Amino acid sequence: MKKSLSNVAIPLVALRGLCVFPGMILHFDVAREQSIEAVKIAMDSGRELFLTAQKDPTIDNPTYKDLYRTGVVASVLQIISIPNSNNLRVIVEGKTRASFTKGYNGVKFLCVDITRKPERGYAKKDEAYASALSRKAMDLFREYSEYTPKISPDIILKLVDDETPGQIADYMASVVHLPFNKKQLVLQELHPLRRLEKVCELITSEIDFMKLENEITEKVEQAVDDNQREYYIREQIRALSEELDGEDITSEIDEYKKKINGIKCISDKSREKLLKECDRLAKMGSSSSSEAAVIRNYLDTVLSLPFDIETKDNLDLKRARKVLDADHYGLSEVKDRIVELLAVRNLTPNVNGQIICLAGPPGVGKTSIARALAEAMGRKYARVSLGGVRDESEIRGHRKTYIGSMPGRVINALTEAGTKNPLILFDEIDKMSSDMRGDPASAMLEVLDAEQNKAFVDHYIEIPFDLSNVLFVTTANDKNNIPAPLLDRMEVIDLYSYTAEEKFQIAKKHLVSKAIKKNGLTKNQLKITDAAIKDIISSYTREAGVRSLERKINEICRKTALKVVNEKADENTLVLRVTPKELPGLLGTPKYKEKNDLKNEVGVTNGLAWTSVGGEMLKVEVAVMEGKGNVELTGSLGDVMKESAKAAVSFIRSNSTELGITEPFYKEKDIHIHVPEGAVPKDGPSAGVTMATSLVSALTKKPVNGKVAMTGEISLTGKVMPIGGLREKSMAAYKAGVKKVLIPSGNIADLDDVDKVVKQSIEFVPVTTLKEVFDNALCR
């Protein structure tokens, strides 16, 4: 349908009882579906709308014949979604007069062809008349403003700035209270002098009408007896006293002022602003005023902030290490960094600007280690969840002029903590997003910058608050999703997947006792053997952290609790002793086998992949069949991974003789490369060596050693280049039972980050070329 519209077609919004003039800025609500659609189309195509009034405002779905043909082409300045409805609030600026010549049917919105009608001039001989007419119009408007106190002085100043009769007429018609059909007559007049004459007539008529109203009012007021007036005033005073419950509002104002003057750590400018708010509240008098409620809520919120309250840091390093070790097994790098931070504060107590980002897969203890740090330092703890936050106002707050406005999450966290130097945890900082309401990540730049956050101004609070004493800790699953300027402000500490041994120690020392207590059991009623814990880890969970492991232990505790209640056992009676034999009856059939199928196969190679939740071992399968040289790639592979496969094929073609491939496979064979778990998208260059090995195995019929895994990017010349995520990938190989891992020589330095238990169980073989890969991976 869009193809049938002409080049001058423009969306139309029909207005009820409203007339827009050129140069006029106003807002109105849009509720009708065709009008909402017209506004959206305008936003997508130049932001221009044609606005015209309905002849009859009561018509809900007007057609073109129900509209005035003359209107205004307006520019859409802003669109605001109205909460709890589908309606829009549109802010527009009138640009020029226009008339529509043709209306289009069959579309979801009103759309018309228009003829724009620019402002006309007038003859030079009429200049003196135009000047006199403009002066007369100004005099009439001043007289009109005397009867209408609501008119701002700025409007009169604006009229002085307007020089042309046409502009003066448009502006006066837009601000004077006239029926919309009379305003429409002004809009339809194109000649500026005749238009201003018409406005003068309308204002003169309006002035006469208001004079008559004033005369009637004066007569009514004079008719009121003095005794009745006194009685009326006294009754009002009595009603106000009852509303105030006999209390004087001045006592409340004095209390506010006393608290404001008692704050030490705010500037004189901020104190003056708060005192002005108190004066405004005092002038309002009645507490029932909605504006008084806004001011009162504002003052209560500001005065609840801990401007002067500060806790003293506990910098005992031995105690800190003890607190950190009490609830966390392993995580030595994180603990060492925290102890180093405390040591620095021992030497320089006033050091600020240290922002730590704990990055790692879910369930490895990022949030809990932050809580333990707050406990170790003796600081108050507040957590701010940023997952799914997409509105900048969530960080900086809403301006208090809006209904339902409130401070941002940073100020709320400080109020919750009750001190000006708490530890604030920004959880899931990598999960923030942005939309038309702003970018919260940009707002976080100020919060997490020590040079800027000394005077952080929340939109609601409107006075600076010093955040430099706050210790900020952030957590993220994937630091690559954090904007670079924000990441640059943080010191990143990587947390990695737990080994099976670490999971066993965590379960034995922490999770089992915690679950027993949580489910109302005693240590005497439930015993879980070490072998059972290891079997749960290997056969019932597969994760980087320990959350699933904790859920399985809780499931065993719930079944034990049921047995305790049914048997009415006392707290010293052993109700259940869990061994590997009991696990299928308690947790069902094992879901995983710790050791993968590691047999030698032709065309199947073990590859290693990195994910945001840890490492994974993926098999790359290649099948060769009779065909015409086609290469098929399946398994939800990304562009980079597809290019790696093409590079592997090209290398094998160019080196087929050295590899023992005699037949021209690229002409007579079809090759199918598949990576299982097709529903999971995969990408990255590190599968290059894996694909090349599977291709050579399938073409030479030599099986690949099933206990060998590999990772590395390849070039067309057969070089093996470095990759990332070696620690997570090696952990995946360890969990799968692999005995040898081929890695690029450029990643030898990364072996320092690999867990000791992994290095003790796996032989890491650095390789430089694909020939070395084939020699180590293919069976003879």
C-alpha positions in Angstrom: 0.0 0.0 0.0 3.0 2.3 0.6 3.9 2.2 -3.0 0.6 3.9 -4.0 1.3 7.0 -1.9 2.7 10.1 -3.6 5.9 11.8 -2.8 4.0 14.6 -1.0 2.0 12.2 1.2 2.2 12.9 4.9 0.7 11.2 8.0 -2.3 13.1 9.5 -3.4 13.4 13.1 -6.9 14.7 13.7 -7.2 17.0 16.8 -10.2 17.4 19.0 -11.0 21.0 20.0 -7.4 22.1 19.3 -5.8 24.3 16.7 -2.1 24.5 16.1 -0.3 27.5 14.6 3.1 27.8 13.0 5.9 28.5 15.5 3.7 27.0 18.3 5.1 24.2 20.6 2.6 22.1 22.5 2.0 18.6 23.7 -1.1 16.5 23.4 -2.1 12.9 24.1 -2.8 10.4 21.3 -5.1 7.5 22.1 -6.7 6.5 18.8 -5.0 3.6 17.0 -4.9 5.5 13.6 -3.3 8.5 15.3 -0.8 6.4 17.1 0.1 4.7 13.9 0.5 8.1 12.1 2.9 9.3 14.8 5.0 6.2 14.6 5.1 6.5 10.8 6.1 10.1 11.1 9.0 9.2 13.5 10.2 6.7 10.9 10.0 9.1 8.0 11.3 12.6 8.7 9.3 13.4 11.9 6.7 15.5 10.0 3.0 15.3 10.8 0.0 17.2 9.3 -2.2 18.4 12.2 -5.7 19.6 11.6 -8.9 20.0 13.7 -12.1 18.0 13.5 -15.2 19.9 12.7 -17.1 17.9 15.3 -14.9 16.9 18.3 -17.3 14.2 19.4 -16.6 12.0 16.4 -14.3 9.1 17.5 -13.2 7.9 14.0 -13.3 10.9 11.7 -13.0 10.6 7.9 -11.4 13.2 5.7 -14.8 15.0 5.2 -15.0 15.5 9.0 -11.7 17.5 9.0 -10.8 21.1 8.2 -8.7 21.1 5.1 -6.3 23.8 6.4 -3.9 22.8 9.1 -0.2 22.9 10.0 2.8 20.8 9.1 4.5 20.1 12.4 7.8 18.5 13.5 7.6 15.8 16.1 10.1 16.8 18.9 9.5 14.0 21.4 7.3 11.0 22.1 6.6 9.8 25.7 4.8 6.5 26.5 2.1 7.0 29.2 2.4 4.4 31.9 -0.3 1.7 32.3 -1.8 2.5 28.9 -1.1 2.3 25.2 -1.4 6.1 24.8 1.4 8.4 23.7 2.2 12.0 24.7 3.5 13.8 21.6 5.4 17.1 21.7 5.3 19.0 18.4 6.4 22.3 16.9 4.3 23.9 14.1 6.3 24.8 11.0 4.1 26.0 8.2 0.5 26.3 7.0 -0.8 23.7 4.5 -4.0 22.3 3.1 -4.6 18.7 2.1 -5.8 18.0 -1.4 -6.3 14.3 -1.3 -6.8 11.6 1.4 -5.7 8.0 1.1 -8.0 5.1 2.1 -6.9 1.5 2.8 -4.1 2.3 5.2 -4.0 2.0 9.0 -3.6 5.7 9.5 -4.9 9.0 8.0 -2.6 10.0 5.2 -3.0 13.0 2.8 -1.3 14.9 0.0 -0.7 18.5 1.1 0.1 21.8 -0.5 2.3 23.9 1.7 1.3 27.6 2.0 4.2 29.8 3.1 3.8 33.1 4.7 2.6 35.8 2.3 4.0 39.3 2.1 2.2 42.6 1.6 2.7 45.7 -0.5 5.3 48.4 0.4 2.5 51.0 0.5 0.8 49.0 3.4 3.9 49.1 5.7 2.7 52.1 7.7 -0.8 50.5 8.1 0.9 47.2 9.1 3.0 49.0 11.8 -0.1 50.8 13.2 -2.1 47.6 13.2 0.6 45.7 15.0 0.8 48.4 17.7 -3.0 48.3 18.1 -2.9 44.6 18.5 -0.2 44.9 21.2 -2.3 47.4 23.1 -5.4 45.1 22.9 -3.3 42.2 24.1 -2.0 44.2 27.1 -5.6 45.2 28.0 -6.6 41.5 27.6 -3.8 40.4 29.9 -5.1 42.7 32.6 -8.3 40.7 32.8 -6.4 37.4 32.6 -3.8 37.2 35.4 -2.6 33.7 34.3 -0.8 35.2 31.3 2.9 35.2 31.9 5.0 38.4 31.2 7.2 36.2 29.0 4.4 36.0 26.5 4.2 39.8 26.2 8.0 39.8 25.7 7.7 37.2 23.0 5.2 39.4 21.2 7.6 42.3 21.3 10.2 40.2 19.6 7.8 39.2 16.8 8.1 41.8 14.1 5.8 40.7 11.3 2.0 41.1 11.5 1.6 37.4 10.5 3.7 36.1 13.4 2.0 38.5 15.8 -1.4 37.2 14.7 -0.4 33.6 15.0 1.1 33.9 18.4 -1.7 36.0 19.9 -4.3 33.5 18.5 -2.4 30.6 20.1 -2.4 32.1 23.6 -5.8 33.9 23.8 -8.6 31.7 25.1 -10.9 31.4 22.0 -13.1 28.6 20.7 -11.1 26.4 18.3 -13.5 27.1 15.4 -12.7 30.8 15.7 -9.0 30.0 15.8 -9.4 27.9 12.7 -10.7 31.0 10.9 -7.5 32.8 11.8 -5.4 29.8 10.6 -7.2 29.7 7.3 -6.5 33.4 6.6 -3.3 33.5 4.5 -2.9 37.3 4.1 -1.0 38.6 7.2 -2.8 42.0 7.6 -6.3 40.5 7.2 -5.3 37.8 9.7 -4.1 40.3 12.3 -7.3 42.4 11.7 -9.4 39.2 12.4 -7.4 38.6 15.6 -8.0 42.2 16.8 -11.7 41.7 16.3 -11.7 38.5 18.3 -9.7 39.9 21.1 -11.9 43.1 21.3 -15.0 40.8 21.5 -13.3 38.8 24.2 -12.3 41.9 26.2 -15.9 43.1 26.1 -17.1 39.8 27.4 -14.6 39.7 30.3 -15.6 43.3 31.2 -19.2 42.1 31.5 -18.1 39.1 33.6 -16.2 41.4 36.0 -19.2 43.7 36.4 -21.4 40.8 37.3 -18.8 39.5 39.8 -18.5 42.9 41.5 -22.3 43.1 41.9 -22.4 39.7 43.5 -19.6 40.4 45.9 -21.2 43.7 46.9 -24.4 41.8 47.7 -22.7 39.7 50.3 -23.3 41.1 53.8 -20.2 42.0 55.9 -21.5 39.7 58.7 -21.8 36.8 56.3 -18.3 37.3 55.0 -16.9 37.3 58.5 -18.8 34.1 59.3 -17.5 32.5 56.1 -13.9 33.4 56.9 -14.2 32.1 60.5 -15.6 28.8 59.3 -12.6 28.4 56.9 -10.1 29.1 59.7 -11.9 26.5 62.0 -11.8 23.9 59.2 -8.1 24.4 58.6 -7.4 24.1 62.3 -9.3 20.8 62.4 -7.3 19.5 59.4 -4.1 20.4 61.2 -5.2 18.5 64.3 -4.5 21.5 66.4 -0.8 21.5 65.4 1.0 24.4 63.9 2.8 23.7 60.6 5.7 25.9 61.8 6.8 23.2 64.2 7.3 20.8 61.3 9.3 23.5 59.4 11.4 24.2 62.4 12.2 20.5 62.7 13.3 20.3 59.1 15.5 23.4 59.4 17.1 22.0 62.6 18.0 18.8 60.8 19.3 20.7 57.7 21.5 23.0 59.8 22.8 20.0 61.7 24.3 18.4 58.6 28.0 19.1 58.5 29.2 17.5 55.2 27.2 19.5 52.7 28.1 22.8 51.0 26.5 26.1 51.8 24.8 26.2 48.4 23.2 22.8 49.1 22.1 23.9 52.6 20.6 27.1 51.1 18.6 25.1 48.5 17.1 22.8 51.2 16.2 25.8 53.4 14.4 27.4 50.4 12.3 24.2 50.1 11.4 24.6 53.7 10.3 28.2 53.1 8.2 27.1 50.1 6.5 24.4 52.3 5.8 27.0 55.0 4.1 29.4 52.5 1.8 26.6 51.4 0.4 26.2 54.9 -2.1 23.5 54.3 -0.7 20.0 54.4 -3.4 18.7 52.1 -1.7 20.4 49.1 -0.2 17.9 46.6 2.7 20.1 46.0 3.3 20.3 49.8 3.4 16.5 49.8 6.0 16.5 47.0 8.2 18.9 49.0 7.7 17.0 52.2 8.7 13.7 50.5 11.7 15.4 49.0 13.0 16.7 52.3 12.4 13.4 54.1 14.4 11.6 51.4 17.3 14.0 51.5 17.5 14.1 55.2 17.5 10.3 55.4 20.8 10.2 53.5 23.9 9.5 55.6 25.8 12.7 54.9 27.7 12.5 58.2 27.5 8.9 59.2 30.6 6.8 58.6 31.9 3.4 59.8 35.5 2.8 60.8 37.3 0.2 58.6 38.5 -3.0 60.3 41.9 -3.5 58.7 43.0 -6.6 60.6 44.5 -8.8 57.9 44.4 -12.1 59.8 40.7 -11.6 60.7 39.9 -10.7 57.1 41.6 -13.9 55.8 39.7 -15.9 58.4 36.3 -14.4 57.4 37.0 -15.0 53.7 38.1 -18.6 54.3 35.1 -19.3 56.5 32.5 -19.4 53.7 34.7 -19.8 50.6 37.0 -22.6 49.5 39.7 -21.8 47.0 39.4 -18.4 45.2 43.0 -17.7 46.4 43.6 -14.9 43.8 40.5 -13.0 44.9 41.3 -13.4 48.6 44.9 -12.3 48.0 43.7 -9.2 46.2 41.3 -8.3 49.0 44.0 -8.7 51.6 46.3 -6.6 49.5 43.6 -3.9 49.4 43.3 -3.9 53.2 47.1 -3.8 53.5 47.2 -0.6 51.3 44.5 0.9 53.4 46.6 0.2 56.5 49.3 2.3 55.1 47.2 5.0 53.4 43.7 5.1 55.0 42.5 7.9 52.7 43.1 6.0 49.4 39.9 5.9 47.2 38.9 5.0 43.7 39.5 1.2 44.0 36.7 -0.5 42.0 36.9 -4.3 41.7 35.1 -6.3 39.0 34.6 -10.0 39.8 34.2 -11.8 36.4 33.3 -15.4 36.1 30.7 -18.1 35.3 27.5 -18.4 37.5 27.7 -20.1 40.8 31.4 -19.6 41.6 30.8 -17.2 44.5 31.1 -13.7 43.1 28.2 -12.2 45.1 29.0 -14.0 48.3 32.7 -13.0 48.2 31.6 -9.3 48.0 29.4 -9.8 51.1 32.3 -11.5 52.9 34.6 -8.5 52.0 32.1 -6.1 53.6 32.0 -8.2 56.7 35.8 -8.5 56.8 36.2 -4.7 56.6 33.3 -4.0 59.0 31.4 -2.0 56.4 27.7 -1.9 55.7 26.7 -3.9 52.6 24.2 -2.9 49.9 23.4 -4.8 46.7 22.2 -3.2 43.5 21.0 -5.6 40.8 21.6 -4.2 37.3 20.3 -7.2 35.4 17.8 -6.0 32.8 18.2 -2.3 33.7 17.7 -0.2 30.6 16.6 3.2 31.9 19.2 5.8 32.8 16.9 7.1 35.5 17.3 3.8 37.4 20.9 5.0 38.1 20.5 8.8 38.3 16.9 9.0 39.6 13.8 10.8 38.3 13.3 14.5 38.5 11.0 15.3 41.4 8.6 17.3 39.2 7.2 14.0 37.8 4.5 12.0 39.6 5.9 9.0 41.4 9.5 10.2 41.0 12.1 8.7 43.2 15.9 8.6 43.7 18.1 6.3 41.6 19.4 3.0 42.8 22.8 4.4 44.0 21.1 6.9 46.4 18.6 4.2 47.6 21.6 1.8 48.3 23.2 4.5 50.4 20.0 5.1 52.3 19.6 1.3 52.9 23.2 1.0 54.1 22.9 4.0 56.5 26.5 5.1 56.1 28.4 7.2 53.5 31.1 4.6 53.1 29.4 1.2 52.6 30.4 -1.5 50.2 28.0 -1.4 47.3 27.8 -4.4 45.0 26.6 -3.8 41.4 25.5 -7.3 40.5 25.3 -8.4 36.9 26.8 -5.2 35.4 27.2 -7.0 32.1 23.4 -7.5 31.8 22.5 -3.7 31.4 21.0 -2.6 28.1 19.9 0.6 26.5 16.8 2.0 24.7 15.1 5.3 23.9 15.0 6.1 27.7 18.8 6.3 27.8 21.9 4.3 28.4 22.5 3.3 32.1 26.0 2.2 31.3 26.9 5.8 30.5 25.4 6.9 33.8 27.6 4.3 35.5 30.7 6.0 34.2 30.2 8.9 36.6 29.4 6.6 39.5 32.5 4.4 39.0 35.0 7.3 38.3 36.8 8.5 41.4 37.5 11.8 39.8 33.8 12.5 39.1 31.8 10.8 41.9 33.0 13.2 44.6 30.0 15.3 43.6 27.5 12.8 42.3 24.1 14.6 41.7 21.0 12.4 41.6 18.2 14.0 39.5 15.8 13.6 42.4 18.1 14.8 45.2 19.5 17.7 43.2 22.4 18.3 45.6 25.9 16.7 45.4 26.7 13.5 47.4 30.3 12.4 47.8 30.7 8.7 46.6 34.4 8.7 46.8 34.3 6.9 50.2 32.2 4.1 48.9 33.9 0.8 48.0 32.3 -0.4 44.7 32.4 -4.0 43.7 30.9 -5.3 40.5 30.2 -8.7 39.1 29.8 -10.0 35.6 29.5 -13.3 33.8 31.1 -12.1 30.6 33.3 -9.0 30.8 33.2 -8.7 27.0 29.6 -7.4 27.3 30.7 -4.5 29.5 31.3 -1.2 27.5 35.0 -0.5 27.1 35.0 2.9 28.9 33.2 1.3 31.9 35.5 -1.7 32.0 38.5 0.6 31.9 37.5 2.1 35.3 37.5 -1.3 37.0 40.2 -3.8 38.1 39.0 -7.1 36.8 39.6 -10.3 38.8 38.7 -13.4 36.9 37.0 -16.3 38.8 37.2 -19.6 37.0 35.3 -22.9 37.1 35.7 -25.2 40.1 37.6 -28.5 39.7 35.9 -31.7 40.8 38.1 -31.7 43.9 37.2 -28.1 44.8 33.5 -28.9 44.4 33.9 -31.9 46.7 35.6 -29.8 49.3 33.0 -27.0 49.1 30.2 -29.6 49.4 31.8 -31.4 52.3 32.8 -28.3 54.3 29.9 -25.9 53.5 27.0 -27.1 51.4 26.1 -30.3 53.3 26.0 -28.6 56.7 24.2 -25.6 55.3 21.5 -27.8 53.6 21.0 -29.9 56.8 20.4 -26.8 58.9 18.2 -25.2 56.3 15.9 -28.3 56.1 15.6 -28.6 59.9 17.7 -31.8 60.2 20.7 -32.6 62.5 24.0 -34.0 61.6 23.1 -37.3 63.3 20.0 -37.8 61.2 21.7 -37.6 57.8 25.1 -38.8 56.7 26.4 -38.4 53.1 29.5 -40.3 52.3 32.4 -38.8 50.4 31.9 -41.3 47.6 28.2 -40.2 47.3 29.2 -36.5 47.1 31.7 -37.3 44.3 29.1 -39.3 42.5 26.6 -36.4 42.7 29.3 -34.1 41.2 30.2 -36.4 38.4 26.8 -38.0 37.5 24.1 -35.5 38.4 25.6 -32.0 37.8 27.7 -30.4 35.0 28.4 -26.7 35.7 31.1 -24.2 36.4 29.9 -23.4 39.9 28.1 -25.3 42.6 24.4 -24.2 42.4 23.1 -27.4 40.9 25.2 -29.4 43.4 23.6 -27.4 46.2 20.1 -28.1 44.8 20.8 -31.9 44.6 22.0 -31.9 48.3 18.9 -30.0 49.3 16.8 -32.5 47.4 18.3 -35.3 49.5 17.7 -33.3 52.7 14.0 -32.8 51.8 13.5 -36.6 51.3 15.3 -37.2 54.6 13.0 -34.7 56.3 10.0 -36.5 54.9 11.3 -39.8 56.3 12.0 -38.2 59.7 8.4 -36.9 60.0 6.9 -40.2 58.9 9.0 -42.3 61.2 8.8 -39.7 64.0 12.6 -40.1 64.6 14.4 -38.1 67.2 17.3 -35.8 66.5 19.9 -38.3 67.5 18.7 -41.2 65.3 20.4 -41.9 62.0 17.6 -41.9 59.5 19.5 -42.0 56.2 23.1 -42.8 55.2 23.7 -41.9 51.6 26.1 -43.9 49.5 26.4 -44.1 45.7 23.9 -47.0 45.7 21.2 -44.9 47.3 21.6 -42.0 44.8 19.4 -43.4 41.9 16.5 -43.9 44.4 16.9 -40.3 45.8 17.9 -38.3 42.7 16.8 -40.5 39.8 18.9 -41.9 37.0 22.3 -40.3 36.6 22.1 -37.5 33.9 25.8 -37.3 33.0 28.8 -39.5 32.7 31.9 -37.8 33.8 34.0 -39.6 31.3 32.9 -39.0 27.8 33.0 -41.6 25.0 36.7 -41.3 24.3 37.2 -44.1 21.8 39.2 -43.7 18.6 37.0 -42.8 15.6 37.6 -41.8 12.0 36.6 -38.2 11.3 35.7 -37.4 14.9 38.0 -35.1 17.0 37.6 -33.6 20.5 37.6 -29.8 20.3 37.6 -27.4 23.3 35.3 -24.3 23.4 34.9 -21.3 25.8 31.5 -20.1 27.0 30.5 -17.5 29.5 29.7 -20.2 32.0 33.0 -22.1 31.6 34.6 -24.4 29.1 33.0 -27.1 27.0 34.3 -30.1 25.0 32.7 -30.4 21.6 33.3 -33.2 19.1 33.8 -32.1 15.4 32.5 -34.7 13.0 33.4 -35.0 9.3 31.8 -37.4 6.8 33.2 -37.8 3.2 31.0 -39.2 0.5 30.8 -39.4 -3.3 29.9 -36.1 -4.9 31.0 -33.1 -6.7 33.3 -31.3 -4.3 30.7 -29.6 -2.2 31.4 -28.6 1.5 28.4 -28.6 3.9 28.7 -27.0 7.3 26.0 -27.6 10.0 25.6 -27.2 13.8 24.6 -23.4 14.1 28.1 -22.3 13.1 29.0 -18.6 13.0 30.8 -16.8 10.2 34.3 -17.0 11.8 33.9 -20.8 12.4 32.8 -21.3 8.8 35.8 -19.4 7.6 38.0 -21.7 9.8 36.5 -24.7 8.0 37.2 -23.2 4.6 40.8 -22.4 5.6 41.2 -26.1 6.7 39.9 -27.4 3.4 42.1 -25.1 1.4 45.2 -26.1 3.5 44.5 -29.8 2.9 44.0 -29.3 -0.8 47.3 -27.4 -1.1 49.1 -30.1 0.9 47.2 -33.2 -0.1 50.4 -35.1 -1.4 52.3 -34.6 1.9 49.3 -35.7 3.8 48.9 -38.9 1.8 45.7 -37.9 0.1 46.0 -39.1 -3.5 42.5 -38.8 -4.9 41.2 -35.4 -6.0 38.6 -35.2 -3.2 37.8 -31.6 -4.0 36.3 -32.8 -7.3 34.9 -36.2 -6.6 33.9 -36.1 -2.9 31.3 -34.1 -0.9 32.4 -33.1 2.6 30.0 -32.6 5.5 31.4 -30.9 8.7 29.1 -31.1 11.7 29.4 -29.9 15.3 26.8 -31.6 17.6 24.3 -29.7 19.8 23.0 -27.9 16.7 20.5 -25.7 18.7 23.4 -23.9 20.4 25.1 -21.2 18.3 28.9 -21.6 18.0 31.6 -19.3 16.7 35.2 -18.4 17.0 38.5 -19.3 15.3 39.8 -21.8 17.9 38.2 -24.8 16.3 40.4 -24.6 13.2 42.8 -27.3 14.3 39.9 -29.6 15.3 38.2 -29.3 11.9 41.5 -29.8 10.0 42.3 -32.9 12.0 38.8 -34.4 11.5 39.1 -33.7 7.7 42.5 -35.4 7.4 41.2 -38.3 9.4 38.1 -38.8 7.3 40.1 -38.4 4.0 42.9 -40.8 5.0 40.7 -43.2 7.0 43.0 -42.9 10.0 41.2 -42.8 13.4 41.8 -39.9 15.8 43.0 -40.6 19.3 39.9 -40.3 21.5 41.9 -39.3 24.5 43.4 -36.2 22.7 41.7 -32.8 22.7 42.9 -29.7 20.9 42.3 -26.0 20.4 43.9 -23.4 18.1 43.4 -21.1 15.2 45.0 -22.0 11.9 46.3 -20.1 8.9 46.3 -21.1 5.2 50.0 -22.1 5.5 49.3 -24.5 8.3 50.5 -22.5 11.3 48.7 -22.8 14.6 48.0 -19.5 16.3 47.2 -18.5 19.9 43.6 -18.5 21.3 41.9 -17.3 24.5 40.2 -19.0 27.4 42.8 -21.8 27.9 42.1 -22.2 31.6 38.4 -22.9 31.0 39.1 -25.1 28.0 41.6 -27.2 30.0 39.1 -27.6 32.8 36.6 -28.9 30.3 39.2 -31.4 29.0 40.0 -32.5 32.6 36.3 -33.1 33.4 35.9 -35.1 30.2 38.8 -37.4 31.1 41.1 -36.4 28.3 44.8 -37.3 28.8 46.5 -35.0 26.2 45.7 -31.5 25.0 47.3 -29.9 22.0 47.7 -26.1 22.4 49.3 -23.4 20.3 52.9 -22.6 21.3 51.9 -19.0 21.7 49.7 -20.1 24.7 52.5 -21.6 26.8 52.6 -18.6 29.1 48.8 -19.2 29.8 49.6 -22.6 31.4 50.5 -20.6 34.6 46.8 -19.9 35.1 45.8 -23.5 34.7 44.9 -25.3 38.0 47.6 -27.6 39.4 45.2 -30.6 39.5 44.5 -30.2 35.8 48.3 -29.9 34.9 48.9 -33.1 36.9 46.2 -35.0 35.1 46.7 -33.8 31.5 49.8 -33.6 29.2 49.8 -30.3 27.4 51.6 -30.4 24.1 52.5 -27.1 22.5 52.3 -27.2 18.7 53.4 -24.7 16.0 52.1 -26.3 12.8 49.2 -28.6 11.7 51.8 -31.3 10.9 52.6 -31.5 14.6 48.9 -31.7 15.4 48.3 -34.6 13.0 51.4 -36.4 14.3 50.1 -36.2 17.9 46.3 -36.8 17.2 46.1 -39.4 14.4 46.6 -43.1 15.1 49.2 -44.8 13.1 
